[in-house]
Amino acid sequence: MSNTLLNAWFISTSFIIKKNKNCTFNGKITYVELSQLLPIDYNEPKIVTKQTRLVSFEYHTVILPCVVENLPQEMPVIWQYGKRDENNQTVLTVGATQLENNYRMRLMTNLSANDQSQMGKRIVYNLEIRKVSCQDSGWYECQLPTKPTQINYVHLEVLTMPKIEVSGKIARLGEPFELTCKVKNLPQRYQLTWYLNGQKIPRKKHEEKKTSRNGRDHLTSWFNDGFLLFKKKTDLAQSLSIVEETFRNLTISRLRIDQIDELHIGVFKCRYDRVEANYYLDAKMNSKARIYALDLLSACGSNLAKNSVLISDH
């Protein structure tokens, strides 16, 4: 590509990319101006990727797509976190330069250093993020500094794994027992559901609904700062009940067994969407005591964490 094709790209007053590819950065991107008319036979660069929504699980690797056609050699592709109408935008990459010092992110491109011209070619500028977490959720922009600026949006949603805890290390037959399922940043469209041996523990009409804030009980909604309690009886021999608590970024579902017995042997599962956590209750005779071994399984992990709860007849 001719050196006269692009004189300079100006992005706001604080971000300048010159034709020698030296750049300085001191603020967020706002607009781009082309300082010289382009030739008649010039094919305008464009982003061919469409807006994308990605859903992933925490600790997984995601690839945010961006493909560009007719990319001039002097023009950088820019990745940015956050939408233009938001005030928390962060520039991640400019061309092959990574501005955000994050070892989990890297640019994936098919562009070769020996390529003299990218006209007529499709250039991949995908952004890879490893070991994603909830903090990575949100909107990402793949930008091409034409006039007007071309932007392709990619929305990433990271789902967290549920975790199950038990009420104590020792329980006795005929006494109550409780399993607690916790999920951070649960999307509003999802609800935690309990299963026993593959059978869904049904939710009946709310028998109790109250909230707690500063030690006082009062009515509220899902969107207030307090939390909600919903207590329902189930059809499983009327021996199970569920209490749900919702905080600002934490959802807790408590499965209470009124009187533990052999009917509760098996796999208890706490699930939403395709994400689940499992506890396996197994009763074994050991003199006058019963050992209930609980194995914690996760939807994305191969490691098996084991806990034990001693069930005694006395």
GUTISE-258949 format. One record per residue (C-alpha): residue in three letters; residue number from 0; x, y, z. Coordinates in steps of 0.1 Angstrom, whole numbers, plus 2048, in hexadecimal, padded with zeros to 3 digits. Example, Ala and Ser with C-alpha at 12.3 -4.5 7.8 and 13.67 -1.06 7.14 Angstrom:
['ALA' 0 [87B 7D3 84E]]
['SER' 1 [889 7F5 847]]
This chain:
['MET' 0 [800 800 800]]
['SER' 1 [80D 823 7F7]]
['ASN' 2 [81B 839 813]]
['THR' 3 [805 855 805]]
['LEU' 4 [7E5 841 80B]]
['LEU' 5 [7E2 849 82F]]
['ASN' 6 [7F3 867 83E]]
['ALA' 7 [7E8 862 862]]
['TRP' 8 [7CC 855 877]]
['PHE' 9 [7C0 86B 893]]
['ILE' 10 [7AC 85C 8AF]]
['SER' 11 [79E 878 8C5]]
['THR' 12 [7BB 88F 8D0]]
['SER' 13 [7CC 877 8E7]]
['PHE' 14 [7D2 858 8D1]]
['ILE' 15 [7E7 85C 8B1]]
['ILE' 16 [7F2 841 89A]]
['LYS' 17 [80B 84D 87F]]
['LYS' 18 [815 83C 85F]]
['ASN' 19 [835 82E 86F]]
['LYS' 20 [81E 81B 887]]
['ASN' 21 [82B 82E 8A6]]
['CYS' 22 [80F 836 8BD]]
['THR' 23 [808 848 8DD]]
['PHE' 24 [7EA 843 8F4]]
['ASN' 25 [7DC 859 90F]]
['GLY' 26 [7B6 854 90F]]
['LYS' 27 [799 842 902]]
['ILE' 28 [790 840 8DD]]
['THR' 29 [775 858 8D1]]
['TYR' 30 [777 85D 8AB]]
['VAL' 31 [78E 858 88D]]
['GLU' 32 [795 870 870]]
['LEU' 33 [7A6 869 84E]]
['SER' 34 [7BD 886 844]]
['GLN' 35 [7C0 87E 81F]]
['LEU' 36 [7A8 874 803]]
['LEU' 37 [7AB 84F 7F8]]
['PRO' 38 [7B1 843 7D5]]
['ILE' 39 [793 83C 7BE]]
['ASP' 40 [79C 816 7BD]]
['TYR' 41 [79F 814 7E2]]
['ASN' 42 [78A 7F8 7F2]]
['GLU' 43 [77D 804 813]]
['PRO' 44 [787 7EF 831]]
['LYS' 45 [76B 7E0 844]]
['ILE' 46 [763 7C8 861]]
['VAL' 47 [751 7AA 854]]
['THR' 48 [74A 79A 876]]
['LYS' 49 [726 79E 883]]
['GLN' 50 [71C 7A7 8A6]]
['THR' 51 [722 788 8BC]]
['ARG' 52 [716 77C 8DE]]
['LEU' 53 [72C 763 8F0]]
['VAL' 54 [724 74F 910]]
['SER' 55 [740 73D 922]]
['PHE' 56 [748 72F 944]]
['GLU' 57 [762 73C 95C]]
['TYR' 58 [785 730 958]]
['HIS' 59 [77E 727 933]]
['THR' 60 [78E 737 914]]
['VAL' 61 [77A 74C 8FC]]
['ILE' 62 [783 75B 8DA]]
['LEU' 63 [772 77C 8D1]]
['PRO' 64 [76F 77D 8AA]]
['CYS' 65 [779 79A 894]]
['VAL' 66 [780 797 86E]]
['VAL' 67 [78A 7B4 858]]
['GLU' 68 [78B 7B8 832]]
['ASN' 69 [7A2 7CF 81E]]
['LEU' 70 [7B6 7DB 83C]]
['PRO' 71 [7D0 7F5 833]]
['GLN' 72 [7F2 7EF 841]]
['GLU' 73 [7F2 80F 855]]
['MET' 74 [7D0 80A 864]]
['PRO' 75 [7CD 7F8 886]]
['VAL' 76 [7B1 7E2 892]]
['ILE' 77 [7A8 7EC 8B6]]
['TRP' 78 [798 7D7 8D2]]
['GLN' 79 [787 7E9 8EE]]
['TYR' 80 [774 7DE 90D]]
['GLY' 81 [753 7F1 914]]
['LYS' 82 [73A 803 8FD]]
['ARG' 83 [73E 826 8F0]]
['ASP' 84 [721 833 905]]
['GLU' 85 [732 826 925]]
['ASN' 86 [74D 838 939]]
['ASN' 87 [762 81A 941]]
['GLN' 88 [771 812 91F]]
['THR' 89 [793 802 91E]]
['VAL' 90 [7A9 7FF 8FF]]
['LEU' 91 [7B7 7DB 8FE]]
['THR' 92 [7CA 7D9 8DD]]
['VAL' 93 [7D4 7F0 8C1]]
['GLY' 94 [7E0 7DD 8A2]]
['ALA' 95 [7F9 7C4 8AF]]
['THR' 96 [800 7D8 8CF]]
['GLN' 97 [7EF 7CE 8EF]]
['LEU' 98 [7E9 7EC 905]]
['GLU' 99 [7D7 7DA 922]]
['ASN' 100 [7F1 7C6 935]]
['ASN' 101 [7DD 7A6 93A]]
['TYR' 102 [7EF 785 935]]
['ARG' 103 [7CD 774 92F]]
['MET' 104 [7C7 787 910]]
['ARG' 105 [7D8 784 8EE]]
['LEU' 106 [7D1 78E 8CA]]
['MET' 107 [7CC 772 8B1]]
['THR' 108 [7D2 77C 88D]]
['ASN' 109 [7DB 76C 86C]]
['LEU' 110 [7EE 78C 861]]
['SER' 111 [812 784 858]]
['ALA' 112 [82F 79D 85D]]
['ASN' 113 [839 797 839]]
['ASP' 114 [817 7A2 82B]]
['GLN' 115 [81D 7C2 816]]
['SER' 116 [7F8 7C7 810]]
['GLN' 117 [7D8 7BA 81F]]
['MET' 118 [7C1 7C8 804]]
['GLY' 119 [7A7 7AE 7F9]]
['LYS' 120 [7B0 798 816]]
['ARG' 121 [79D 78E 835]]
['ILE' 122 [7B2 795 854]]
['VAL' 123 [7A9 784 875]]
['TYR' 124 [7AD 799 895]]
['ASN' 125 [79D 782 8AF]]
['LEU' 126 [7A2 78A 8D4]]
['GLU' 127 [7A9 76C 8EA]]
['ILE' 128 [7A1 76D 910]]
['ARG' 129 [7AD 750 926]]
['LYS' 130 [79F 747 948]]
['VAL' 131 [781 75E 945]]
['SER' 132 [76F 76A 964]]
['CYS' 133 [750 77F 96B]]
['GLN' 134 [765 79F 969]]
['ASP' 135 [76A 797 944]]
['SER' 136 [745 798 93D]]
['GLY' 137 [738 7B5 928]]
['TRP' 138 [73B 7C6 906]]
['TYR' 139 [75A 7C6 8F1]]
['GLU' 140 [760 7DB 8D2]]
['CYS' 141 [775 7D2 8B3]]
['GLN' 142 [77B 7F4 8A3]]
['LEU' 143 [787 7FE 881]]
['PRO' 144 [792 823 880]]
['THR' 145 [781 82D 860]]
['LYS' 146 [76A 84B 85D]]
['PRO' 147 [751 844 86C]]
['THR' 148 [761 82B 883]]
['GLN' 149 [756 807 87D]]
['ILE' 150 [74E 7F3 89C]]
['ASN' 151 [744 7CF 8A1]]
['TYR' 152 [737 7C7 8C3]]
['VAL' 153 [73D 7A6 8D6]]
['HIS' 154 [72A 79F 8F6]]
['LEU' 155 [73A 786 90E]]
['GLU' 156 [727 777 92B]]
['VAL' 157 [73A 761 944]]
['LEU' 158 [726 749 959]]
['THR' 159 [734 73F 97B]]
['MET' 160 [734 71C 989]]
['PRO' 161 [71C 714 9A6]]
['LYS' 162 [72B 708 9C6]]
['ILE' 163 [71A 6F1 9DF]]
['GLU' 164 [721 6F1 A04]]
['VAL' 165 [712 6DC A20]]
['SER' 166 [705 6E6 A42]]
['GLY' 167 [71E 6D3 A57]]
['LYS' 168 [736 6B5 A59]]
['ILE' 169 [71F 6A1 A70]]
['ALA' 170 [6FA 69A A6D]]
['ARG' 171 [6E3 67F A7B]]
['LEU' 172 [6C7 66A A6B]]
['GLY' 173 [6A6 67B A71]]
['GLU' 174 [6B6 69D A75]]
['PRO' 175 [6B6 6BA A5C]]
['PHE' 176 [6D2 6BF A43]]
['GLU' 177 [6D8 6DC A2A]]
['LEU' 178 [6EA 6E0 A09]]
['THR' 179 [6F2 703 9FE]]
['CYS' 180 [6F9 70D 9DA]]
['LYS' 181 [70A 72E 9D3]]
['VAL' 182 [70F 740 9B1]]
['LYS' 183 [71F 762 9AB]]
['ASN' 184 [710 77A 991]]
['LEU' 185 [6F4 764 987]]
['PRO' 186 [6E3 773 968]]
['GLN' 187 [6BF 77D 96F]]
['ARG' 188 [6B1 766 954]]
['TYR' 189 [6BD 748 967]]
['GLN' 190 [6B1 737 987]]
['LEU' 191 [6C2 71D 99C]]
['THR' 192 [6B1 6FB 99B]]
['TRP' 193 [6B6 6DD 9B1]]
['TYR' 194 [6B4 6B8 9A6]]
['LEU' 195 [6B6 697 9B9]]
['ASN' 196 [6C1 679 9A5]]
['GLY' 197 [6B7 68B 985]]
['GLN' 198 [694 695 991]]
['LYS' 199 [68D 6BA 993]]
['ILE' 200 [683 6C5 9B6]]
['PRO' 201 [664 6D9 9AC]]
['ARG' 202 [65D 6FC 9B8]]
['LYS' 203 [63B 703 9C6]]
['LYS' 204 [628 722 9CD]]
['HIS' 205 [63B 739 9E4]]
['GLU' 206 [632 732 A09]]
['GLU' 207 [64A 74B A17]]
['LYS' 208 [657 76B A09]]
['LYS' 209 [66B 784 A1D]]
['THR' 210 [68A 799 A1B]]
['SER' 211 [6A4 7A4 A34]]
['ARG' 212 [6B6 7C4 A36]]
['ASN' 213 [6C6 7D2 A55]]
['GLY' 214 [6B5 7B8 A6B]]
['ARG' 215 [692 7C2 A5F]]
['ASP' 216 [679 7AE A4A]]
['HIS' 217 [667 7C0 A2F]]
['LEU' 218 [65B 7BD A0C]]
['THR' 219 [673 7C3 9EF]]
['SER' 220 [67A 7B9 9CB]]
['TRP' 221 [695 7A6 9B9]]
['PHE' 222 [6A7 7C6 9B1]]
['ASN' 223 [6AA 7D5 9D3]]
['ASP' 224 [6CA 7D4 9E7]]
['GLY' 225 [6BC 7BB A00]]
['PHE' 226 [6B6 796 9F9]]
['LEU' 227 [697 781 9F4]]
['LEU' 228 [68E 761 A06]]
['PHE' 229 [677 748 9F5]]
['LYS' 230 [66E 729 A08]]
['LYS' 231 [65B 70D 9F6]]
['LYS' 232 [651 6EA 9FF]]
['THR' 233 [657 6CF 9E5]]
['ASP' 234 [645 6AF 9DC]]
['LEU' 235 [662 699 9E6]]
['ALA' 236 [650 68A A04]]
['GLN' 237 [64D 6AD A11]]
['SER' 238 [670 6A9 A1F]]
['LEU' 239 [682 6C4 A0B]]
['SER' 240 [680 6EA A0A]]
['ILE' 241 [692 705 9F7]]
['VAL' 242 [69C 727 A03]]
['GLU' 243 [6AB 740 9EA]]
['GLU' 244 [6BF 75F 9F3]]
['THR' 245 [6C9 779 9DA]]
['PHE' 246 [6E3 793 9E2]]
['ARG' 247 [6F2 7AD 9CA]]
['ASN' 248 [709 795 9B8]]
['LEU' 249 [704 774 9CB]]
['THR' 250 [6E7 75B 9C8]]
['ILE' 251 [6E3 741 9E2]]
['SER' 252 [6CB 723 9E1]]
['ARG' 253 [6C8 70E A01]]
['LEU' 254 [6B9 6EB 9FE]]
['ARG' 255 [6AE 6DF A20]]
['ILE' 256 [6A7 6BB A29]]
['ASP' 257 [68E 6BA A46]]
['GLN' 258 [698 697 A51]]
['ILE' 259 [6B4 686 A40]]
['ASP' 260 [6AF 661 A37]]
['GLU' 261 [6B7 647 A1C]]
['LEU' 262 [69E 658 A04]]
['HIS' 263 [6B8 674 A00]]
['ILE' 264 [6D4 65D 9F3]]
['GLY' 265 [6E0 667 9D1]]
['VAL' 266 [6EB 685 9BD]]
['PHE' 267 [6DF 6A8 9C6]]
['LYS' 268 [6E4 6C0 9AA]]
['CYS' 269 [6E3 6E6 9AA]]
['ARG' 270 [6E0 6F3 986]]
['TYR' 271 [6DA 711 970]]
['ASP' 272 [6DD 711 94A]]
['ARG' 273 [6F8 6F7 942]]
['VAL' 274 [70B 6FE 962]]
['GLU' 275 [707 6E7 980]]
['ALA' 276 [717 6DB 9A0]]
['ASN' 277 [710 6B9 9AF]]
['TYR' 278 [711 6A8 9D1]]
['TYR' 279 [70F 683 9D4]]
['LEU' 280 [700 675 9F4]]
['ASP' 281 [708 651 9FA]]
['ALA' 282 [6FD 63D A1A]]
['LYS' 283 [714 621 A26]]
['MET' 284 [70F 60C A45]]
['ASN' 285 [72C 60F A5D]]
['SER' 286 [722 5FF A7E]]
['LYS' 287 [708 616 A8D]]
['ALA' 288 [713 634 A78]]
['ARG' 289 [70C 63D A53]]
['ILE' 290 [725 64F A3E]]
['TYR' 291 [717 667 A24]]
['ALA' 292 [733 66F A0C]]
['LEU' 293 [72E 68F 9F8]]
['ASP' 294 [741 692 9D7]]
['LEU' 295 [742 6B5 9C8]]
['LEU' 296 [741 6B5 9A2]]
['SER' 297 [742 6D3 98B]]
['ALA' 298 [737 6D7 968]]
['CYS' 299 [759 6E3 95B]]
['GLY' 300 [771 6D2 973]]
['SER' 301 [780 6AF 973]]
['ASN' 302 [78D 6B2 996]]
['LEU' 303 [777 6A1 9B1]]
['ALA' 304 [776 6B1 9D3]]
['LYS' 305 [769 69A 9EE]]
['ASN' 306 [759 6A2 A0F]]
['SER' 307 [74A 68B A2A]]
['VAL' 308 [72C 68F A40]]
['LEU' 309 [728 677 A5D]]
['ILE' 310 [704 66A A61]]
['SER' 311 [6FE 65A A82]]
['ASP' 312 [6E0 647 A90]]
['HIS' 313 [6E6 657 AB2]]
